[in-house]
Amino acid sequence: GSAVSAGLVPFAIWSETYGSIVSPSTRNGVTGLRPTFGRVPTRGAMALSWSLDKLGPMARSAEDAALVFDAIRDVDTPHGDLGFPFDPQDGLRDVRLGYSPALFADAEGAGGDADRQSLAVLRDLGADLVEIDLPSGPEVGAVMDLTVTVEASAAFDGLTRSGRVDELVRQERFAWPNSFRHGRLIPAVEYLNAQRIRRRLVDKTEAALQQI
């Protein structure tokens, strides 16, 4: 993200499980696109959480991010080539974009100000901004945290069982080595129940996105 922002590279391709594209993009002032899960193939990328990992571009503009996404998107999905009907000449007139007002209202500091300014820019460009309600509450974070912990523990199981996990530098309470160890102790029942809750959250999100 910092290399893109400094102009050292025209774009970068990064992985996100739980914010690793959007968070550094916000902090570095670049455009980060976290694609829908499965839209960009993850073959060859190191896995952290198989059911959450995404790959996407960081670029210096939204148009650059769109061009990179069009080049890396999966054209061989189970549903065939889903396409990407993007034309920068079309503009945003009559495009319905959804946003959650609470997330913008609660955002603090320079990042929050930038978020709200982005809404103003989109309005000026002619976009029709539609307020939507996304699933919220403690269960959202709990499901995500449990899923990442268990799947990351499985992905790095060999490292943990070999004992070489002890060689990693950060061994604090919430550092990855302890997450890998902890995940081996979470019962399968808890993981499966979390996925049942996750399915309901996915359905609620899908319903919210139908109008935009």
N, C-alpha and C positions, 0 to 999 in steps of 0.2 A: 504493500500500500504506500509506504513512504517512497519507494523507488518510482512508482507511477506518479505520485504527487510532485516529486522533484524533477520529473522529465527524464530520468535515466533510462526508462523503458516506456514504450507507447502504451503497453497494457500488461497485465499479469493475469494468470489463471490460478485461482486459489481454491482451497477446499473449505467447506463449512459443514459442521455438524450442528452447532448450537450458537451461531453468531459470528463465526470466524471470517466471513466475507463482509457482512454489513457493519460490524463494530469497527474494524480497522479502517474501513472506507469512510465512515463517519468521522473518525479522528484525524484522518489524513486529507479530508476534503476531496475525495475522488468518488466516482460513481461505481458502486458495487452492485452486481446483479446476482442475487441468490435464486437460481432457477427452481422451478418446481421439481421435486424429487423425481429422478428418472429421465429428465429432459436432456441431460448431458451425461454420457457414459462415464463411469468411474473406473473402467478397466485400467489397471496399471497404477492406480493411486493407492497409497497406504490407507487401509481401513481403520476407522476408529469405531464407528457404529454403522453396521451395514444397512440398517433400515432408515438412517437419517442423513448419511453423508451425501453432500452435493458438491459439484464443481461448477465454478462460475467465474466470469471476468471481473477484474477491477480495471477501470479505464478513466481517462481524463474528461470524458463527456458521456452522456447517455447514448448518443449516436454511436460512439466508438464501442461502448459496451454491447450495443445491439449487433454491430458488425462482427464482433468476436463471438458472441453467442451464436449467431447464424452459422459461423464457421465450425463451431465445436458441438452443436446440438446433435442429438442422436436421430438419425434418419431411419433407423432400423428398430423401431419400438414394436411391442406386441400389437399395437394398433396401426402399424405402418408409419410412413413419414407424416408427422403431424403438421409440418410446415411452419413457417414463421412469416406471416404477411406484414412485413414492416417496410414502410416507405417513408423516409424522413421528409419528403415533400408534402406528405398528407397533413402534417401538423396534428394538433390535438383537438381541433374543433369537433364537438359532438362525441368525443371519447369520454366514457363514463369511468372515472377512477375512484376507487373506494379508499377511505381512510377512517381510522378509528379516532375520533376527537379526543378521547381520554388520553391516548398515548402521546398526542401532541401537546395537550394542555399540561401534562405532568412532566414533560421533558424539561430538564433544567440546564442552566449554563449555556455556553456557546453552542453546544450541540443542539439543545432545544431551540435556541434562536434560529439556527440554520434550518432545522426541520420545519419550523413555521414559515420561514422565508421561502422554502421550497414549495409549500402550498400556495403561497401568493404568486410565485412564478408560474405554476401550473394553471392557476386561474387566469392569469394574464395571457397565457398561451391558448386559452379557449377551452380548456378541459372542464368537463362537468364533474365536480367533486361531490361524491355521494357518501354520506355518513353510514358506516356499517358497524355492527356490534360483533366483535370476535370473541371466541371463548376466553374466559378469564377466570381467575381464582387460584387458590393454592394447588388444586389438582393438576393444573397445566404444568407448573414447574416440577411438581413431584413426579409426574409421569415421565417427563423429559429426563430428569435427573436419574431416575431409576433405569430407564431404557439405555441411556448412554453408559452408565456405570456397568451394567451387566454385559452389554455388547462389546464395550471396550475391554472388559476383563476377558471375554472370550477371544477377541482379536489378539490380545497380548498374553494369552494363557501360557504359551511356551516360554516367554520371557519370565513370567512369574514362577512357574514350576521349576525352571532351571536355577532359580536363585539369583540370576543376574539383574533382576529388578532392583536388588539392593545396591547396585552400582550407579543407578541414576542419581543425579546430584540432589534434586529437591526431594526430601523425604518428610515434608511437613504433613500435617493432618489431612489436608484436602488436596495434596499434590497427587499426580497421576499414579505413582507407585502404590500409594495407599488405596486409591480408587480401584486399581487392578486387584489388589488383595481383598478389598471389601466386597467386590462384585462376586467373588467365588462363594461368599457366604449368604447371598440373597436367595431365598427359596424360589424354585421355579413357579410355585403357585403365585407368589407376589409379582413376578415378571409377567405372567400370563394375565393376571387381573389388571395390571397396569395397561396391557395392550388392549384389553376390552374397554377400559375407560378411554384410551387413546382413540379407538375406533369411533366412539361417540363424539369426541372432540373434532375428529376429522369430518364427520358428517355435519356437525354444526358449522364448521368453517366452510365446507362446500356449499351449504345452503346460503351462507352470508355472501358468498362470491357470485351467486347466480345473477344478481341484479347489476353487476358491473362488468 
